[in-house]
Amino acid sequence: MPQPSPAVDRAFAILELLADSGNSYSLSEIARRTELSKATCQNLLAALAARSCVMRDPERLTYSLGPALVGIGEAALRHLDIFEFARPVMESLASDYGLECIATTVQSDSIVVLGCAGPPHLRASVRVGERVPFSPPFGAVFLITASEAEVQSWLDRARPRLSPDALERCLRLVAVTRQLGYAVAVGGPTRERISELLFDLANRASALGEGIDELLETLRDEEFEVPGPNGLPSRGQLNSIGLPVVDAHGVVRLALTLHQFPEDFSPATLTSMLDKATAAAAELSRMLGGRLGVPAL
């Protein structure tokens, strides 16, 4: 079996340090943080700078990531099947906690299902390729890193138009989602059934119209519940938790949604699941070159 190159490992250690922190560092700081000698770091940084993979600030004597990495990263993203990239994580989460995990993305004004993982008896709620409108109350997880204009565009797509009370609830939903770093939906069998009907209707062109509008308004009118310190709602049944996967441009490229929570899903199990799921989504984001940074509205 081919052996890894120590020089390549050391070069990547420097690049990962600069990427993960988003900061620039001096030679001494890089050597200390990577636990490499100054001489080794100096030689590696010189080689990386020669290929524009790092840039040296001549006044501050610090190093940061260089422009050559932008083209490399964009080329990798173009060839990346993001769902296949996330599939092992989805299967692990679904298996560990007995839940269904659904991967979705935004295409134009729709949220599209890319794939599902979980026990066979739970995998009938949605099908690959199905879509719902990217409008209230759906898709708050995709707004975690969105600009104010993007949030407003989401609100403007609501059908029918939002009443003042519904607008306040939607803004509260977005604010809570951004504060948590993941989306929480609360509801019982009624909410779940409405969601299933919406997926069904949204994929039948002949059924669009007042039927889907009425269901959206009914679902929107439910009170959004703020989870407590342990992540559980103070009232209502936990319906789903959506986690963002962010790319190098700060865009939520993929959402991993865990749902089909049983009524006896304990706070301890939920805490364990949230820790593992958020860490997994953060690692997927890191591998895409992204990190979760929430702009202020």
C-alpha positions in Angstrom: 0.0 0.0 0.0 1.4 3.4 -0.9 2.6 5.4 2.1 1.4 9.0 2.6 3.9 11.8 2.0 4.9 13.6 5.3 5.6 16.8 3.3 2.1 16.8 1.8 0.6 16.1 5.2 2.5 19.0 6.7 1.4 21.4 3.9 -2.2 20.4 4.4 -1.9 21.0 8.1 -0.9 24.6 7.3 -3.7 25.1 4.8 -6.3 23.6 7.2 -5.1 25.9 10.0 -5.6 28.9 7.7 -8.9 27.7 6.4 -10.5 26.6 9.7 -9.6 29.9 11.6 -10.2 32.3 8.7 -7.3 34.3 10.2 -3.8 35.2 9.0 -0.8 34.0 11.1 2.9 34.8 11.4 5.5 32.1 10.8 6.0 31.6 14.5 2.2 31.3 15.1 1.8 28.7 12.3 4.8 26.7 13.6 3.3 26.7 17.1 -0.2 25.8 16.1 0.8 23.0 13.7 3.6 21.8 16.0 6.1 22.0 13.1 9.6 23.5 13.2 10.0 27.1 11.9 12.4 25.9 9.3 9.9 23.3 8.0 7.0 25.8 8.0 9.2 28.4 6.2 10.0 26.0 3.4 6.4 24.8 3.0 5.1 28.3 3.1 7.6 29.4 0.4 6.5 26.5 -1.8 2.8 27.2 -1.3 3.3 30.9 -1.9 5.1 30.2 -5.2 1.8 28.5 -6.4 -0.4 31.3 -4.9 -1.9 28.8 -2.4 -1.0 31.2 0.4 -0.3 34.9 0.4 2.3 36.7 2.5 1.6 40.2 3.9 4.9 41.9 3.6 4.0 44.6 6.2 2.4 42.4 8.9 4.6 39.4 8.0 1.6 37.1 8.2 0.2 34.4 5.9 -3.3 33.7 4.6 -5.0 31.5 2.0 -4.2 32.4 -1.6 -6.3 32.8 -4.7 -5.2 29.6 -6.4 -7.3 27.7 -3.9 -10.5 29.4 -5.1 -10.3 27.8 -8.5 -9.4 24.4 -7.1 -12.3 24.5 -4.6 -14.8 25.6 -7.3 -13.7 22.8 -9.6 -14.1 20.2 -6.8 -17.6 21.5 -6.1 -18.6 21.2 -9.7 -17.7 17.5 -9.7 -19.1 16.8 -6.3 -22.3 14.8 -5.9 -23.3 16.4 -2.6 -25.9 13.8 -1.7 -23.6 10.9 -2.2 -21.1 12.9 -0.1 -23.6 13.1 2.7 -25.2 9.6 2.4 -22.9 7.9 5.0 -23.7 10.6 7.6 -27.4 10.3 6.9 -27.3 6.5 7.3 -25.4 6.7 10.5 -27.7 9.2 12.1 -30.8 7.3 11.0 -29.5 4.0 12.2 -28.2 5.3 15.6 -31.5 6.9 16.5 -34.2 5.0 14.6 -35.2 8.1 12.6 -35.7 9.0 9.0 -33.1 11.4 7.6 -34.0 13.3 4.4 -31.6 15.3 2.3 -33.0 18.4 0.5 -31.7 21.3 -1.5 -33.1 24.5 -3.0 -33.7 24.7 -6.7 -35.1 28.0 -7.9 -38.2 28.5 -5.7 -38.6 24.9 -4.6 -37.2 22.6 -2.0 -36.3 19.3 -3.6 -35.8 15.9 -2.0 -32.4 14.4 -3.0 -32.6 11.2 -0.9 -33.6 9.4 2.3 -32.1 7.1 4.8 -33.6 5.2 7.7 -35.5 2.1 8.7 -37.7 0.7 5.9 -41.0 1.2 7.8 -40.2 5.0 8.1 -39.2 5.6 4.5 -42.6 6.2 3.0 -43.3 9.9 3.9 -41.5 11.5 0.9 -40.0 10.3 -2.3 -36.8 11.3 -4.1 -37.5 14.2 -6.6 -40.6 15.5 -4.7 -40.7 19.2 -4.0 -42.5 21.8 -1.9 -42.5 25.6 -2.4 -39.5 27.4 -0.8 -41.8 29.7 1.1 -43.2 30.0 4.6 -43.4 27.8 6.6 -40.9 25.6 4.7 -37.2 26.1 4.4 -36.2 28.1 7.4 -33.0 26.0 7.6 -31.9 27.3 4.3 -32.1 30.9 5.7 -29.6 30.4 8.5 -26.9 32.2 6.5 -29.2 34.2 4.2 -29.1 37.9 3.7 -31.9 40.2 4.7 -32.9 40.4 1.1 -33.0 36.6 0.7 -35.2 36.3 3.8 -37.5 39.0 2.5 -37.8 37.1 -0.9 -38.8 34.0 1.0 -41.5 35.9 2.9 -42.7 37.5 -0.4 -43.3 34.0 -1.9 -45.9 33.1 0.7 -49.2 31.9 -0.7 -51.6 33.4 0.3 -49.9 36.6 1.5 -48.9 36.7 5.1 -51.1 38.4 7.6 -49.3 40.7 10.1 -49.6 37.9 12.8 -48.3 35.3 10.4 -45.5 37.5 9.3 -44.4 38.0 12.9 -44.5 34.2 13.5 -42.4 33.6 10.4 -39.8 36.2 11.4 -39.7 34.6 14.9 -39.2 31.2 13.2 -36.3 32.5 11.2 -34.7 34.3 14.2 -34.9 31.2 16.4 -33.5 29.0 13.7 -30.6 31.3 13.1 -30.0 31.5 16.9 -30.0 27.7 17.3 -28.1 26.9 14.1 -30.7 24.4 13.1 -34.4 24.3 12.4 -37.0 22.8 14.7 -40.6 22.0 13.7 -43.2 21.2 16.3 -46.5 19.5 15.8 -48.5 16.3 16.1 -50.1 14.0 13.6 -52.1 16.8 12.1 -49.1 18.8 11.2 -47.3 15.7 9.8 -50.4 14.8 7.7 -50.6 18.3 6.3 -46.9 18.2 5.4 -47.4 14.9 3.5 -50.4 16.3 1.7 -48.5 19.4 0.7 -45.7 17.2 -0.8 -48.3 15.2 -2.7 -50.2 18.3 -4.0 -47.0 20.2 -4.9 -46.1 17.3 -7.3 -49.4 17.2 -9.1 -49.8 20.2 -11.4 -53.5 19.7 -11.6 -53.9 20.0 -7.9 -52.1 23.3 -7.4 -54.3 26.3 -6.5 -56.6 26.9 -3.6 -56.1 23.4 -2.1 -52.4 23.9 -1.5 -52.9 27.5 -0.5 -55.3 26.5 2.2 -53.0 23.8 3.5 -50.1 26.2 3.6 -52.1 28.8 5.5 -53.3 26.1 8.0 -49.8 24.9 8.6 -48.4 28.5 8.9 -51.1 29.4 11.4 -49.8 26.9 13.9 -47.8 28.6 16.7 -44.0 28.2 16.3 -42.6 26.9 19.6 -39.2 27.9 20.9 -37.2 24.9 22.2 -36.0 25.0 25.8 -32.4 24.6 26.9 -32.5 20.8 26.3 -33.7 21.3 22.7 -37.3 20.0 23.5 -40.3 22.2 23.0 -42.2 23.2 26.1 -45.4 21.9 24.5 -46.3 20.0 21.3 -44.7 17.0 19.7 -41.2 17.3 18.2 -41.7 16.9 14.4 -38.4 17.4 12.8 -34.9 18.9 13.1 -33.1 20.3 10.0 -29.4 20.8 9.9 -27.5 23.0 7.4 -24.5 22.0 5.3 -22.8 25.2 4.2 -20.5 25.6 1.2 -17.5 27.8 0.7 -19.7 30.7 -0.4 -21.6 30.7 2.8 -24.7 29.2 1.2 -26.7 26.3 2.7 -26.3 23.8 -0.1 -27.9 20.9 1.6 -30.3 20.3 4.6 -30.3 17.1 6.6 -33.7 16.7 8.2 -34.3 14.2 10.9 -37.9 13.3 11.6 -40.4 10.6 12.6 -39.5 11.2 16.3 -41.4 8.9 18.7 -43.3 10.4 21.6 -41.0 8.8 24.1 -37.8 10.3 22.5 -36.1 11.4 25.8 -34.2 14.6 26.4 -31.0 12.7 27.0 -31.3 10.9 23.7 -32.2 14.2 21.9 -29.1 15.9 23.4 -26.9 13.1 22.2 -28.5 13.1 18.8 -28.1 16.9 18.5 -24.5 16.8 19.5 -23.7 14.1 16.9 -25.9 15.6 14.1 -24.6 19.2 14.5 -21.0 17.9 14.5 -21.6 15.8 11.4 -23.2 18.7 9.5 -20.4 21.0 10.6 -17.8 18.5 9.4 -19.6 18.2 6.0 -19.6 22.0 5.8 -15.9 22.1 6.6 -15.1 19.5 3.9 -17.0 21.8 1.4 -14.9 24.7 2.6 -17.7 26.3 4.5 -18.4 27.3 8.0 -21.6 28.4 9.8 -21.6 32.2 10.1 -24.9 33.9 10.7 -25.3 37.5 9.3 -27.3 39.9 11.5 -30.7 40.9 10.2 
